Amino acid sequence: MGGTRWRRIAGFSVVMSWPETANSPGPPEAAPRSPRARFAGLAGTALVLGGLAAVGFAIAAQVHAPQPSASAAGATGPDGRGPSLSRSVPVSVDIPAIGVHSRLLHLGLNPDGTVQVPSVTTAANEAAWYKYSATPGQIGAAVIEGHVDSYEGPAVFFRLGALRPGDAIDVTLANGVTAIFRVTGVREYDKDEFPDTLIYGPAQYAALRLITCSGVFDSSTGHYLSSTVVFASLTSSRRPAT
């Protein structure tokens, strides 16, 4: 599939939930995209398509995940560069405000170029770091994705849309450091308007994007029509106790 098609349908399952508003500039339309950026677009798209295909729990059980409120839209990033950390792969994520604690899978791309996603049958309660993004705390955009629901009920990012600016997201790294992020905005995007360049593209600060599916579940296609994206930035870090 070409880049144009991916841009048309990009969005997610994850954990990168995350909609564009007048508060943030959209990705440049005419700028050529590098192979890496093109892969990033594929990642956002595949996550939406592969996240929860079949039957949505929310429809079957009439249970609806929280949707981002207009007051939570906030900003897609901070005003300045802020702190940063050296590269170290993430091992777990904690989001106290919504009761999330999950180890992090490390997933990349399938042979066909689509992004790998956690198994909806065996790993719906685990989030995944997209290993071709920055590590959390590095300058750049780190991406963590997760399912909103599964065949059995709510999944790891079921309450992602309930987050608000100021909420904390702690990511523990392999070197023992905990990267502490603060949410700057929570937005919902239609899949056909998903800003893949904004989500997966370069950032000049230590950014974190969390993504999951949201909105209406279309039983005719087996997909959610929207994605929720949480934007966060690194504010501090915590070293392991000695």
HELIX and SHEET records of a PDB file:
HELIX    1   1 GLY A    3  ILE A    9  1                                   7    
HELIX    2   2 PRO A   35  GLY A   51  1                                  17    
HELIX    3   3 PHE A   57  ALA A   61  1                                   5    
HELIX    4   4 ALA A   70  ALA A   72  5                                   3    
HELIX    5   5 PRO A   96  ILE A   98  5                                   3    
HELIX    6   6 LEU A  160  ALA A  162  5                                   3    
HELIX    7   7 LYS A  191  GLU A  193  5                                   3    
HELIX    8   8 ASP A  196  TYR A  200  1                                   5    
SHEET    1   A 9 PRO A  90  ILE A  95  0                                        
SHEET    2   A 9 VAL A 100  LEU A 107 -1                                        
SHEET    3   A 9 ALA A 127  TYR A 130  1                                        
SHEET    4   A 9 GLY A 140  GLU A 145 -1                                        
SHEET    5   A 9 ALA A 206  ASP A 218  1                                        
SHEET    6   A 9 HIS A 223  ARG A 238 -1                                        
SHEET    7   A 9 THR A 178  ASP A 190 -1                                        
SHEET    8   A 9 ALA A 168  LEU A 173 -1                                        
SHEET    9   A 9 PRO A  90  ILE A  95 -1                                        
END                                                                             
